[in-house]
Amino acid sequence: MTVRPLLALLVGVLTCVATSVARAQSGIDELDASYQFLVTPRSTGGALYALTDGVLKGVSLPLSFYDSDRYWGAYVCILPGVNCAVRDFYDAHDYSLKPRNEGPAAALQTERVNVHNGTNIYDAATWKIAVMLGATVNEFRNPVTADPYELVAGQNRVLAPVHDRLTGVSSKRATTSGNQFNYGGFEIKDAKRAYAFRMTASHWLVDDPLRGTRYGSWISAADLPADNPEYQTGRVTWSDWKPITGENAWAFLLGPLQAAYLHYIVEKKGRYVPFEDAGVQSALEMLPTFAAMQSDVGGVYYAPSGTVQSDADNFVNPHLVSVENNFSLYAGLKILQETLRAELTVGQLDSTAAPRVDDALAIIHAMTSGGNLPNGRRTRGMESFFRDCAWHDGEFVQGGVANDPASARDWIPVSAPKAVDVNTWGIAALGADRVDRWFGFGSAYRVWKGLKSWGGYGNNHTLWGVGYSDLDGNGQDGAGQYRHAVLSAEWTAGAITMVRNMIKHYHAAPGESTNRALARQFEQALREDERTMLQGIQALRLDRYAVTEFPGKPEHYSELITGRTRPYLYASRRYRIPFGWYANPIPSTASTAWVILIADEYDPFGYAGSPN
């Protein structure tokens, strides 16, 4: 199967007259229809669902994906070597309903249950920004409420600690219990300061998307309790309880603080985000926890001890550092820093608030630039970590192990596989100017040029976007032509954001600079990459994907996923990403949200959406 030439595919679709300057510049059309996916209930083809019980009954929240029983039953379950037949059982020891045996069928059930019922808190954070951006900049409406900030505030409320009356443990937060969820050597018992789990669901017992459908016969169950009708064939207990630094950085810093900026400053024409805002308060509560997770060399650990790995029963090494997670946290800390500085400068803080802001700014400075942390510890800081540890052979490594007592070395990098987002997000979070100052003029551009050679997706010599790693089958051949194994909408949007940061940097090179001519060459090439990726990403919009010949695209796709809105898919094909999860060609909340961001040229890594 071949890919249609990009320009032929998109001819005529980019000619709509945009209603805002940003949309006209981006060339992304029908943005309102994409926005409606983010603010429309799942029952009518959107991403939202409403809580049906509890204190938050009626609150609308986003799901991460929009799937269907047909996608799983008529496509995934009949792929070569796939077996969807699974037998679940009730375990009286922990009241769970789960697969009887480990194996591919059990893993596939867990995947589709998570996809169908789950909200990744990173996805929800991008959703917050996009909902506010569409409402304030594009003046899009939503059918849920006239106040978009009220809509996004529901996600803040659902992550707030809710204590179980019997156990006293928050169902959304990873508080320390014995040896489980220890934060860099510290116990965190206060749920307001504990990491949130990376994925949430509406109930503890959730439906397999095949339940009650023509494909339901693949599921059987045994030993169901006769005295509790909630336990039924086709239901399982929610199983994803993983508190991860990167997701928490988005959930408590990037998402709520950017949304608050758009509400109070862009929409309300204020001068600062009030100290009393729930997002600011949650960020302040979480700040000492992020600091507790910081290593001596400056990298912040991936997860508390006792966190299960993504696809195994083994626990994550508590000294593991994800560099991409650190870039997310770094950007979030800098945004919190600017938010608090604005409150000090133009706000009116009372005698109790001002010292809290001062203390928070001191912690942020120590975490980013090095210094003394709470509890008498000291760190070299994140900037030192990025410069001296994470940079290797002209690019950023995906991660490593920091300050492990079992090792004689304070940092052991992991260089394989290469990760696309650690470099695109890294340059966006640090800023191309800083990267070039650290490593020499043109270093940021050379990262991108190298990344395209192993991670770029395209047709002939035209770049469409990026995938996930150097193991995807993308990149360029000896003649410079792009391979096309898997295209990611979300990660391509991140690449566009990085490219725009570099365009700003190289455009600003002084006229008398010896690098001026080279900077102009870089800028010209980057603008072309921005242009073709803006076109390429639109091939992953649901309606266009259905009529486009992508390698690995499911046959009869339009019969698997239908909808009236214009969401963007997560990926161009079903693909096992080397970092532990499957990409699926289904509508994605994060992908759609990122398209809103790039259409309006809003950089989520910079305060007020401005490039760093």
Secondary structure in CASP SS format (residue, H / E / C, confidence):
PFRMAT SS
TARGET T0000
AUTHOR 0000-0000-0000
METHOD secondary structure of the structure
MODEL  1
M C 1.00
T C 1.00
V C 1.00
R C 1.00
P C 1.00
L H 1.00
L H 1.00
A H 1.00
L H 1.00
L H 1.00
V C 1.00
G C 1.00
V C 1.00
L C 1.00
T C 1.00
C C 1.00
V C 1.00
A C 1.00
T C 1.00
S C 1.00
V H 1.00
A H 1.00
R H 1.00
A H 1.00
Q H 1.00
S H 1.00
G C 1.00
I C 1.00
D C 1.00
E C 1.00
L H 1.00
D H 1.00
A H 1.00
S H 1.00
Y H 1.00
Q H 1.00
F H 1.00
L H 1.00
V C 1.00
T C 1.00
P E 1.00
R H 1.00
S H 1.00
T H 1.00
G C 1.00
G C 1.00
A C 1.00
L E 1.00
Y E 1.00
A E 1.00
L C 1.00
T C 1.00
D C 1.00
G C 1.00
V C 1.00
L C 1.00
K C 1.00
G C 1.00
V C 1.00
S E 1.00
L E 1.00
P E 1.00
L C 1.00
S C 1.00
F E 1.00
Y C 1.00
D C 1.00
S C 1.00
D H 1.00
R H 1.00
Y H 1.00
W H 1.00
G H 1.00
A C 1.00
Y C 1.00
V H 1.00
C H 1.00
I H 1.00
L C 1.00
P C 1.00
G C 1.00
V C 1.00
N C 1.00
C C 1.00
A C 1.00
V E 1.00
R E 1.00
D E 1.00
F E 1.00
Y E 1.00
D E 1.00
A C 1.00
H C 1.00
D C 1.00
Y C 1.00
S E 1.00
L E 1.00
K E 1.00
P E 1.00
R C 1.00
N C 1.00
E C 1.00
G C 1.00
P H 1.00
A H 1.00
A H 1.00
A H 1.00
L H 1.00
Q H 1.00
T H 1.00
E H 1.00
R H 1.00
V H 1.00
N H 1.00
V H 1.00
H H 1.00
N H 1.00
G C 1.00
T E 1.00
N E 1.00
I H 1.00
Y H 1.00
D H 1.00
A H 1.00
A H 1.00
T H 1.00
W H 1.00
K H 1.00
I H 1.00
A H 1.00
V H 1.00
M H 1.00
L H 1.00
G H 1.00
A H 1.00
T H 1.00
V C 1.00
N C 1.00
E C 1.00
F C 1.00
R C 1.00
N C 1.00
P C 1.00
V C 1.00
T C 1.00
A C 1.00
D C 1.00
P H 1.00
Y H 1.00
E H 1.00
L H 1.00
V H 1.00
A H 1.00
G H 1.00
Q H 1.00
N H 1.00
R H 1.00
V H 1.00
L H 1.00
A C 1.00
P C 1.00
V C 1.00
H E 1.00
D C 1.00
R C 1.00
L C 1.00
T C 1.00
G C 1.00
V C 1.00
S E 1.00
S C 1.00
K C 1.00
R E 1.00
A C 1.00
T C 1.00
T C 1.00
S E 1.00
G C 1.00
N C 1.00
Q E 1.00
F C 1.00
N E 1.00
Y E 1.00
G C 1.00
G C 1.00
F E 1.00
E C 1.00
I C 1.00
K C 1.00
D C 1.00
A H 1.00
K H 1.00
R H 1.00
A C 1.00
Y C 1.00
A E 1.00
F C 1.00
R C 1.00
M E 1.00
T E 1.00
A C 1.00
S C 1.00
H C 1.00
W C 1.00
L E 1.00
V E 1.00
D E 1.00
D C 1.00
P C 1.00
L C 1.00
R C 1.00
G C 1.00
T C 1.00
R C 1.00
Y C 1.00
G H 1.00
S H 1.00
W H 1.00
I E 1.00
S E 1.00
A E 1.00
A E 1.00
D C 1.00
L C 1.00
P C 1.00
A C 1.00
D C 1.00
N C 1.00
P C 1.00
E C 1.00
Y C 1.00
Q C 1.00
T C 1.00
G C 1.00
R E 1.00
V E 1.00
T E 1.00
W C 1.00
S C 1.00
D C 1.00
W C 1.00
K C 1.00
P C 1.00
I C 1.00
T H 1.00
G H 1.00
E H 1.00
N H 1.00
A H 1.00
W H 1.00
A H 1.00
F H 1.00
L H 1.00
L H 1.00
G H 1.00
P H 1.00
L H 1.00
Q H 1.00
A H 1.00
A H 1.00
Y H 1.00
L H 1.00
H H 1.00
Y H 1.00
I H 1.00
V H 1.00
E H 1.00
K C 1.00
K C 1.00
G C 1.00
R C 1.00
Y C 1.00
V C 1.00
P C 1.00
F C 1.00
E C 1.00
D C 1.00
A H 1.00
G H 1.00
V H 1.00
Q H 1.00
S H 1.00
A H 1.00
L H 1.00
E H 1.00
M H 1.00
L H 1.00
P H 1.00
T H 1.00
F H 1.00
A H 1.00
A H 1.00
M C 1.00
Q E 1.00
S C 1.00
D C 1.00
V C 1.00
G C 1.00
G C 1.00
V E 1.00
Y C 1.00
Y C 1.00
A C 1.00
P C 1.00
S E 1.00
G C 1.00
T C 1.00
V E 1.00
Q C 1.00
S C 1.00
D C 1.00
A C 1.00
D C 1.00
N C 1.00
F E 1.00
V C 1.00
N C 1.00
P C 1.00
H C 1.00
L E 1.00
V E 1.00
S E 1.00
V H 1.00
E H 1.00
N H 1.00
N H 1.00
F H 1.00
S H 1.00
L H 1.00
Y H 1.00
A H 1.00
G H 1.00
L H 1.00
K H 1.00
I H 1.00
L H 1.00
Q H 1.00
E H 1.00
T H 1.00
L H 1.00
R H 1.00
A H 1.00
E H 1.00
L H 1.00
T H 1.00
V H 1.00
G C 1.00
Q C 1.00
L C 1.00
D C 1.00
S C 1.00
T C 1.00
A H 1.00
A H 1.00
P H 1.00
R H 1.00
V H 1.00
D H 1.00
D H 1.00
A H 1.00
L H 1.00
A H 1.00
I H 1.00
I H 1.00
H H 1.00
A H 1.00
M H 1.00
T H 1.00
S H 1.00
G C 1.00
G E 1.00
N E 1.00
L C 1.00
P H 1.00
N H 1.00
G H 1.00
R C 1.00
R E 1.00
T E 1.00
R C 1.00
G C 1.00
M H 1.00
E H 1.00
S H 1.00
F H 1.00
F H 1.00
R H 1.00
D H 1.00
C H 1.00
A H 1.00
W E 1.00
H E 1.00
D C 1.00
G C 1.00
E E 1.00
F E 1.00
V C 1.00
Q C 1.00
G E 1.00
G E 1.00
V E 1.00
A E 1.00
N C 1.00
D C 1.00
P C 1.00
A C 1.00
S C 1.00
A C 1.00
R C 1.00
D C 1.00
W E 1.00
I E 1.00
P E 1.00
V E 1.00
S C 1.00
A C 1.00
P C 1.00
K C 1.00
A E 1.00
V H 1.00
D H 1.00
V H 1.00
N H 1.00
T H 1.00
W H 1.00
G H 1.00
I H 1.00
A H 1.00
A H 1.00
L H 1.00
G C 1.00
A H 1.00
D H 1.00
R H 1.00
V H 1.00
D H 1.00
R H 1.00
W H 1.00
F H 1.00
G C 1.00
F C 1.00
G C 1.00
S H 1.00
A H 1.00
Y H 1.00
R H 1.00
V H 1.00
W H 1.00
K H 1.00
G H 1.00
L H 1.00
K H 1.00
S H 1.00
W H 1.00
G H 1.00
G E 1.00
Y E 1.00
G E 1.00
N E 1.00
N E 1.00
H C 1.00
T E 1.00
L E 1.00
W E 1.00
G E 1.00
V E 1.00
G C 1.00
Y C 1.00
S E 1.00
D C 1.00
L C 1.00
D C 1.00
G C 1.00
N C 1.00
G C 1.00
Q E 1.00
D C 1.00
G C 1.00
A C 1.00
G C 1.00
Q C 1.00
Y E 1.00
R C 1.00
H C 1.00
A C 1.00
V C 1.00
L C 1.00
S E 1.00
A H 1.00
E H 1.00
W H 1.00
T H 1.00
A H 1.00
G H 1.00
A H 1.00
I H 1.00
T H 1.00
M H 1.00
V H 1.00
R H 1.00
N H 1.00
M H 1.00
I H 1.00
K H 1.00
H H 1.00
Y H 1.00
H H 1.00
A C 1.00
A C 1.00
P C 1.00
G C 1.00
E C 1.00
S C 1.00
T C 1.00
N C 1.00
R H 1.00
A H 1.00
L H 1.00
A H 1.00
R H 1.00
Q H 1.00
F H 1.00
E H 1.00
Q H 1.00
A H 1.00
L H 1.00
R H 1.00
E H 1.00
D H 1.00
E H 1.00
R H 1.00
T H 1.00
M H 1.00
L H 1.00
Q H 1.00
G H 1.00
I H 1.00
Q H 1.00
A H 1.00
L H 1.00
R E 1.00
L H 1.00
D H 1.00
R H 1.00
Y H 1.00
A C 1.00
V C 1.00
T C 1.00
E C 1.00
F C 1.00
P C 1.00
G C 1.00
K C 1.00
P C 1.00
E C 1.00
H C 1.00
Y H 1.00
S H 1.00
E H 1.00
L C 1.00
I C 1.00
T C 1.00
G C 1.00
R C 1.00
T C 1.00
R C 1.00
P C 1.00
Y E 1.00
L E 1.00
Y C 1.00
A E 1.00
S C 1.00
R C 1.00
R C 1.00
Y E 1.00
R E 1.00
I E 1.00
P C 1.00
F C 1.00
G C 1.00
W E 1.00
Y E 1.00
A E 1.00
N C 1.00
P C 1.00
I C 1.00
P E 1.00
S E 1.00
T H 1.00
A H 1.00
S H 1.00
T H 1.00
A H 1.00
W H 1.00
V H 1.00
I H 1.00
L H 1.00
I H 1.00
A H 1.00
D C 1.00
E C 1.00
Y C 1.00
D C 1.00
P C 1.00
F C 1.00
G C 1.00
Y H 1.00
A H 1.00
G H 1.00
S C 1.00
P C 1.00
N C 1.00
END
